[in-house]
Amino acid sequence: MPNKVEVAALSDVGCVRTNNEDSFGYDPDRQVYVVCDGMGGMASGEVASQMAVSTFLQVVSDAAPATPIEAILNQAIVAANSAVHEVGLQPAHKGMGTTLVAACIEDSKLFIGNVGDSRAYLIQGHQCMQITVDHSYINELIRTGVVKVEDAGSVDLKGMQSVITRAIGVSAAVDPDFFSADLTPGDIVLLASDGLTRYIEQKELGLIIGACDLESSARNMIAVAKERGGTDNITVLLLQLVAEAQPNPLITNAELIA
């Protein structure tokens, strides 16, 4: 049975920032979706995230249909990194970069690529599972055993709470992670910047998202993040796999009489 994908995406400047350095975009024909969280002085974060999104989507759009999804995602991320890095060499944009998390759906298979600490989650029923692994200072401490997972919220990071260990554009080369999962109709995928995930726990996300339609869920999540501080830009992109109803077979008068 063929499937279709419903999508809702919103981005909010938050309660403190005056400009929005997050960007998102998607191509419904290729069923590819991307969220980026820019960083850099002045407006450079905006430049980095917008450039990464547009470059990523263009490469996906130009890819030959027979190219494997994993290869397309890698090519698009590498191209986005090169584009942002090249502009970041200019004095006006020195040091800029961006996170990137992207999803692509082919049939009922989900493919994820990410660089940085923007996240992808899979929601099945009211159960929410994080797919991506943050490329962050705290996560490196956890991975190497310096900090236990249960202590991560209380450890003193000496001002390095928001430091990420990989990003698009900060160097000539990039090292993305890739993940895949099987989807069934009704499953929801969330792509989000850390302006959302630092305020809402994983178990809460499943409850908020499962309570109403995608757009209302996106608005509700942003509202909660802002109520709890909203110190950063907040971006939410939700996808839901929906089974298309099979058309009823045509019945002729002759068949009815028979």
C-alpha positions in Angstrom: 0.0 0.0 0.0 1.5 3.4 -0.9 2.2 5.9 1.9 2.1 9.6 2.0 3.9 12.0 4.5 2.2 14.9 6.3 4.5 17.7 7.5 4.3 20.7 9.9 7.2 23.0 10.5 7.6 26.1 12.7 10.5 28.3 13.9 10.4 30.9 16.6 13.0 33.4 17.7 12.4 32.6 21.4 12.2 34.9 24.3 15.7 36.4 24.4 17.3 36.5 20.9 16.5 39.3 18.5 17.2 37.3 15.3 16.5 33.7 14.3 19.6 31.8 13.3 17.6 28.5 12.8 16.5 27.5 9.3 14.5 24.6 8.0 13.3 23.4 4.6 11.9 20.4 2.8 11.2 18.9 -0.6 7.9 16.9 -0.5 8.6 15.4 -3.9 11.9 13.8 -2.7 10.5 13.4 0.8 13.6 15.0 2.4 13.5 17.4 5.4 16.2 19.4 7.1 16.7 21.6 10.2 19.8 23.7 10.9 20.8 25.8 13.9 23.4 28.4 12.9 26.2 29.9 15.0 28.5 32.9 14.5 28.7 36.6 15.2 26.3 39.2 14.0 24.1 37.6 11.3 26.6 34.9 10.3 24.5 32.2 12.0 21.6 33.0 9.8 23.8 32.9 6.7 25.3 29.6 7.7 22.0 27.8 8.4 20.2 29.2 5.4 23.1 28.3 3.1 23.3 24.8 4.5 19.5 24.2 4.0 19.4 25.5 0.5 22.6 23.7 -0.6 21.5 20.5 1.0 18.1 20.5 -0.7 19.5 21.5 -4.1 22.0 18.6 -4.0 19.2 16.2 -3.1 17.0 17.6 -5.9 19.7 17.2 -8.5 20.6 13.6 -7.5 19.9 10.8 -9.9 16.8 8.9 -8.9 18.7 5.6 -8.8 21.3 6.9 -6.3 21.0 5.2 -2.9 19.5 7.5 -0.2 22.5 7.1 2.1 24.8 8.3 -0.7 22.5 11.3 -1.5 22.4 12.3 2.2 26.2 12.2 2.4 26.7 14.1 -0.8 24.3 16.8 0.3 25.9 17.2 3.8 29.4 17.4 2.3 28.2 20.0 -0.2 26.5 22.0 2.5 29.7 21.9 4.6 31.8 23.0 1.6 29.5 25.9 0.9 29.4 27.2 4.4 33.1 26.7 5.0 34.0 28.7 1.9 31.9 31.7 2.9 33.2 31.3 6.5 36.7 32.1 5.3 35.6 35.7 4.5 36.4 38.1 7.4 32.7 39.2 7.7 31.6 35.6 8.4 34.7 34.2 10.1 34.0 31.3 12.4 30.4 30.7 11.3 28.9 27.3 11.2 25.7 25.4 11.7 24.3 22.1 13.0 22.3 20.0 10.5 19.8 17.2 11.0 18.0 15.7 8.0 15.5 13.0 7.4 14.5 11.2 4.2 11.7 8.7 3.7 11.8 6.1 1.0 8.8 3.8 0.9 8.5 3.0 4.7 12.2 3.4 5.5 13.5 6.4 7.4 17.1 7.7 6.8 18.7 10.3 9.1 21.9 12.2 8.8 23.2 14.7 11.4 26.1 16.9 12.4 26.0 18.7 15.7 23.4 18.7 18.4 20.1 19.2 16.6 18.2 16.0 17.0 15.9 13.5 15.4 13.3 11.6 17.4 10.9 8.8 16.4 7.5 8.8 18.1 5.4 5.6 18.0 2.2 5.9 19.9 3.2 8.0 22.9 6.7 6.5 23.1 9.5 8.8 22.0 13.0 7.6 21.1 16.0 9.7 20.3 17.6 8.6 17.0 20.6 10.8 16.7 23.5 11.2 19.1 24.6 14.7 20.0 28.0 15.9 18.9 28.5 17.8 22.1 31.1 18.3 24.8 28.9 16.7 27.4 28.1 13.8 25.2 31.8 13.2 24.6 32.3 13.1 28.4 29.6 10.5 28.6 30.9 8.5 25.7 34.4 8.4 27.2 33.1 7.4 30.6 34.2 10.7 32.4 30.6 11.5 33.2 27.7 9.1 33.9 24.5 9.6 32.0 22.5 10.0 35.2 24.9 12.8 36.3 24.8 14.7 33.1 22.2 17.2 34.3 24.1 18.2 37.4 27.8 18.2 36.3 29.7 21.5 36.2 30.7 22.0 32.6 32.5 25.3 33.4 30.6 27.3 30.8 30.9 24.6 28.1 27.2 23.5 28.2 26.5 24.6 24.6 29.8 23.6 23.0 29.4 21.2 20.1 32.2 19.0 18.8 31.1 18.8 15.2 29.4 21.3 12.9 28.8 22.2 9.3 31.3 24.7 7.9 33.9 24.9 10.7 36.5 22.9 8.7 37.0 21.7 5.2 36.0 18.2 6.1 32.9 17.0 7.8 32.0 13.7 9.7 28.3 13.1 9.7 26.5 10.3 11.4 23.8 8.2 9.7 20.9 6.2 11.0 17.9 4.3 9.6 14.7 2.9 10.9 11.6 1.1 9.6 8.3 3.1 9.8 4.7 2.1 10.0 1.7 4.3 9.3 1.1 6.6 12.2 4.7 6.9 13.2 6.0 10.5 13.7 9.5 11.9 13.2 10.6 15.1 15.0 13.6 17.2 13.8 14.4 19.9 16.3 17.1 22.5 17.2 18.4 22.5 20.8 16.2 25.5 21.6 13.5 23.0 22.0 15.2 19.9 23.4 17.0 21.7 26.2 13.6 22.5 27.7 11.4 19.5 27.0 12.4 16.0 28.1 12.1 13.0 25.7 9.2 11.5 27.6 7.3 14.8 27.5 7.7 15.0 23.7 5.8 11.9 23.1 2.9 13.1 25.2 2.7 16.5 23.6 3.0 15.2 20.0 0.5 12.4 20.5 -2.2 14.7 21.9 -3.2 16.5 18.7 -2.5 17.2 15.0 1.1 18.0 13.8 0.7 21.8 13.5 -0.9 22.1 16.9 1.8 19.8 18.4 4.5 22.0 16.9 2.9 25.2 18.4 2.4 23.5 21.8 6.1 22.4 22.0 7.3 25.9 21.1 5.0 27.4 23.7 6.3 25.1 26.4 9.9 25.9 25.5 9.2 29.6 25.7 7.3 29.2 29.0 10.4 27.5 30.5 12.8 30.2 29.3 13.2 30.2 25.6 16.7 31.6 25.6 17.5 30.3 22.2 15.7 30.0 18.8 13.3 27.1 18.6 12.6 25.1 15.5 10.3 22.1 15.2 9.7 20.0 12.1 7.3 17.1 12.3 6.6 14.3 9.8 4.0 11.6 9.9 3.7 8.6 7.7 0.1 8.2 6.7 -1.3 5.2 4.9 -3.3 6.1 1.8 -6.7 4.5 1.6 -7.1 2.0 -1.2 -9.8 3.0 -3.7 -12.9 0.9 -3.6 -13.2 -1.3 -6.7 -15.6 -0.2 -9.4 -18.8 -2.2 -9.4 -20.9 -2.3 -12.6 -24.6 -2.8 -12.9 -23.9 -6.1 -14.6 -22.0 -7.3 -11.5 -24.8 -6.2 -9.2 -27.5 -8.1 -11.3 -25.3 -11.2 -11.4 
